[in-house]
Amino acid sequence: MRAHHKAIHVGRLILTGTISSGLTFTHDDGRPYGAPPLASAVTDAIASVRELGFTGAEARAAVTVAASHVEPGASVVELIRAALKALRPASTS
């Protein structure tokens, strides 16, 4: 129990909701709590995008979109580039 409490405080475990409406626990990359880890390149890409200041959920969503636009077995660099394109605001011109 102590480890879970610490994980919440350092941001590795996200707790949302209320006791009355129900609580939801997720990993910091957006996976439901207890879900298996993602493939290595995807996990590394998510971590890299997070280091650029995006939330775990934003990074995971962007890398998920990116993974559908690159070749299977794409490198981490290719995934990150595609994820950043997905995160880039649409031009207003």
C-alpha positions in Angstrom: 0.0 0.0 0.0 2.8 2.4 0.8 4.4 1.9 -2.6 1.1 2.8 -4.3 0.8 5.9 -2.3 4.3 7.0 -3.2 3.7 6.2 -6.9 0.7 8.6 -6.8 2.8 11.3 -5.3 5.6 11.0 -7.8 3.2 10.7 -10.7 3.8 7.1 -11.8 0.2 6.1 -10.8 -2.7 8.4 -11.6 -5.9 8.4 -9.5 -9.0 10.0 -10.9 -12.7 10.1 -9.8 -14.3 10.2 -6.4 -15.2 7.5 -3.9 -18.9 8.1 -4.6 -18.6 8.0 -8.4 -15.8 5.4 -8.5 -12.0 5.6 -8.7 -9.9 4.9 -11.7 -6.2 4.1 -11.5 -3.9 4.4 -14.5 -0.2 4.2 -15.2 1.5 7.5 -16.0 1.5 6.5 -19.7 -2.3 6.2 -19.8 -2.5 2.4 -19.5 -5.1 1.0 -17.1 -3.5 0.0 -13.8 -2.2 -3.6 -14.1 -2.1 -3.6 -17.9 1.0 -5.1 -19.4 3.8 -2.8 -20.5 3.8 -1.6 -24.1 6.3 -2.8 -26.7 9.8 -1.4 -26.1 10.0 1.1 -29.0 6.5 2.4 -28.2 7.3 2.6 -24.5 10.6 4.5 -25.2 8.8 6.9 -27.6 6.1 7.7 -25.0 8.8 8.3 -22.4 10.7 10.6 -24.8 7.6 12.6 -25.7 6.8 12.9 -21.9 10.3 14.3 -21.3 9.4 17.1 -23.7 6.7 18.2 -21.3 3.6 16.4 -22.5 1.4 14.4 -20.1 1.4 10.6 -20.1 -2.0 10.5 -21.7 -1.0 13.1 -24.4 2.2 11.2 -25.2 0.5 7.8 -25.3 -2.3 9.1 -27.6 0.2 10.7 -29.9 2.5 7.7 -30.1 -0.6 5.5 -30.7 -1.5 7.7 -33.7 2.1 7.7 -34.8 2.3 3.9 -34.7 -0.5 3.7 -37.2 1.4 6.0 -39.6 4.8 4.3 -39.6 6.0 1.0 -40.9 5.8 -2.0 -38.5 9.0 -2.2 -36.6 9.6 1.5 -36.9 12.5 2.9 -34.8 11.9 5.0 -31.7 13.1 8.1 -33.6 10.5 7.5 -36.3 7.8 7.0 -33.7 8.8 10.2 -31.9 8.9 12.3 -35.1 5.4 11.0 -36.1 4.1 11.6 -32.6 5.3 15.2 -32.6 3.6 15.8 -35.9 0.4 14.5 -34.3 0.9 16.9 -31.4 1.7 19.9 -33.5 -1.2 22.4 -33.6 -3.0 22.7 -36.9 -1.9 25.7 -38.8 -4.4 28.6 -38.9 -3.5 29.9 -42.3 
